[in-house]
Amino acid sequence: MKNMREWSIDLHIHTILSPCAGDDMKPPQVLHRVKELNIEIIAITDHNSAENVEAFYIKGKEMGVDVLPGMEVQTKEDIHLICLFDTPEQVFSWQKTVYQSLPDLKNRRESFGAQWLVDSRGNITGEVDRLLLMGADLSLADVVKGVHAINGLCIAAHIDRKAFSLWESLGFIPDYLAIDNVELTPHLERNPNQLAQLRKKDFSYLVSSDAHWLGGIYPPQCFAFMKRCSIEELKAAFQKKGGRYIRTTR
């Protein structure tokens, strides 16, 4: 227990790169909002891309917020998985795999929204032309295996939602799928049957905002008791090792 404490966390936040996100999801605005709410660790998880991670990572260092590089991958089964890493280099390596697995289609800004790139000051520096809001040619098992191969964590996103949800698609969490944890949303009533199955599998679920606009970042509802912000420490907290744990307020 020595040198361990609770860290407030939100491991699912989008940026202006996600075409369904608001224009205010830039590094200065997001990180000021996070600081106001006393959230200490966030993950940047845009749809099928990590091209804004570095800008947030740099701004996080400047403002004293730990930013985990990440991505929300849409699998070929149309299920969302959160992929988290320690360094931008790791997530960029994973991005190559995802980009190679996406159909070669251009984004239609008028239909889906813009996919803006920004620097750490929030200036728009470019736009991703390829369509990001679609499934990659990667199965659930492919994503978990690929993320683990570069020492990342893989979390089933918003399993209590109907859209893009592992639970809604399968009705259970398959034993063969070596996911590290699951995420529930802050918006919905808890399903007692779902909670019972999570307890049976010994998942200490996360609650994340899945924020696509500033107002969607909520006061912290999830906490990790651990030594520091790292993938290794988070994994140990997921597994309740050495006194570490995940605590949610609901």
N, C-alpha and C positions, 0 to 999 in steps of 0.2 A: 504493500500500500504506500510505501514511502515515495514521495515526489509525484504521487498521482492526485488528480483532482477532476472534477466534472468540467467538461468543455461544452458550451452550447454550439449546436451544429445544425446546418441546413445543407443537405447534400444533393440538392436538385434545383438549380437555378439556371434559367436561360438568359441569353443575351440578345442583342439586336440582330445577331446572325440568324437566329431561329425565325423563319418567316412569319410565324404566328405570334411573335413577341412585340412588345411596344417599343416605340422609338426612345423611351427613357432608359432602356436596359443597357446602359453604357457604364464603363468602369467607375467614373467618379460618382455618378448617381447611385448605382447599386451599392457600392461600398460605403458611401455615406449613410444610406438607409440601413445597411447591415450594422454599422457602428452604432447608430441611434438605437437599434433594437438589442444591442449587446450580444450579437451573434459572433462567435469567435472563429468558427471554421465554416467555410462554404465550399461547395463544389460547383464548377461551371460545366454545364451539361447540355450543350446545344444538340439539335437533331442531326445525327450522322456526321458531325463535323466538330473540330476543335480549333478552328482558325482564329477564334477570339480569346482562346485560353491565355496566351502569353500576355496580352494587354491587361487582363484582369489579374494575372499572377504578379506582374510588375507593380500594378497599382495596389494590390493587397500588401505587398512587402512595404510599400511606402506608407500605408495607412495602418499597419499593424493588424491586418486580418489574414489568417491563413487561408489560402485558396488552393484547393485540390484540383488538378487538371482532370477533366472528365469529358464524357460524351453520353448522350442518350441514343442508343442504337435501336433502330427498328429492324427486327429480324425478318426472314422470309415468311415466317408465320404471322407477321404483323403484330408482334409483341415487343414492347419496349423494355430494354435492359439498360440500367445505369452502369457505366464502366468508369472506374476511378483509378487514378495513378498518383505516384509521388511527384513526378517531374513532367514538364511540358514535352521533353524529348520522348518519354514513354508514350504519351497520348498521341504525339505526331506519328510515331511508329505505328500505332494502332489505326490512326486515321488513314494511312496508306492502304491497309487491308480493307477498311470499310469503303474507301473511295473506289478501289479496284472492283468492289462487289456491287456498287450501285449502277443501275442502268445509265447509259450515256444520254441523258435527257437534260434539256435546258430548263431552268426555272422560268415560270410565267409569273412575273411580278404582279400583273393585274389580277391574277387568279389566286395566287398563294401568298403574296406579299414579298417584300424585298429581303435580301439576305446580306446585310451590311457587315463590313469589316471595320474595326475601329482600332485606334491606338490607346495607350494607357490614359491619355488626357480626354478621351471621348471623341476625338476627331474621326470622321469617317474617312477611311483610306482606300476603300474599294468595295467590291461586291462579289460574292460567290455566284457564278452563273449556273452551275449545275444544280439540278433539282434535288433538294435534300429531304423533302417531306415524302419519303416513300421507303419501302422495305429494301434492304440490302439482300444480296444473294448469299446470306449467311444464316444458318439455322441457329436455334437457341443453343444447342450443344457446341456449334462452331464458335459462337461469340464467347461463351464461358471458357472454352479451351484456349482460344486466342488471347483473351484478356489475362488469364492465369499464366500463360506462357511468358508474358512480360511483367509478371509480378503485380498485376492489378487486381481489383475487386470487382465482382459482378453482382448487381442487386436487381431483383425483379421490381420494376417500377409500378407504383400505384395499383397494386393488385386488387384493391377494393373498388376500382372503377370498371365500367363496362368496356370502354374503348382501350385497345392496345394493352390488354391486361392478361398476364399469364393465368390468373385464376379464372377469369371470365372465359378464356379460350379453352382451358383444359378442365377446370373445376377442381383442381388439386395441384400440388407441387410434386412433380415426378421425382422419384428417388434417384434416377440416373442423372438428374441435372444438378451439378455441383455448384449451385449459386451460393453466394456468401451471406445474403440476407434478403429481406423483402421490405418494401416500402408501402406504407398506408398514407392516405391523404389526410389533411386536417379538416376536410370539408364534410365528410360523410359519417353517418352513424356506423358503429362497429357491428360486424356480423359475428354473433356468438359462435356459429359453427366454424367460421374462418379462424377466429381467435383460438378455438380449441385445437384445430389442426396445426396452427402455428406453434402452440405450446407443445403439442405432441412431437413436433419436429425440433423443438428447442430453439426456434427462431426468436430472437429478441428484436422485434420489428422496429424499423425507423419511421419517423414521421417527418416528411419534407414538404416544402411549400410548392414545388414544381412551378415556381413563379415565372410568369411571362411578362409581367409589368411590375412597377415598383410597389404598387398597392397590394400586390399578391405576395410580397415577402412579409411574413407574419412574425410576431415575437416568438422566441424560441420555444418549441414544443418537444425537442429531442436533445438529449445530452449523452455524452460519452465520457465515462470515467476511465482515464488513461494518463500516461505520462506526457505525451506530446502529440502533435498533429503528424501522423504518418499512416501509411497504409498498413504497416505491420501492427501498430498500436490499435487501429480501428478493427482489424481482423481479430486481434486478441479480445477486444471488447465484444465483438459479435459472438465470439466463442466462449465468453465469460472466463477467460484465462487469467490467473494471477490476481484475482480480485477486480479485474476490469469488468465493465458492463455497459449496456445501453439502457437509458431510462427515457420514457416518454410521459408526457403529462396527460395523455388520453390514449 
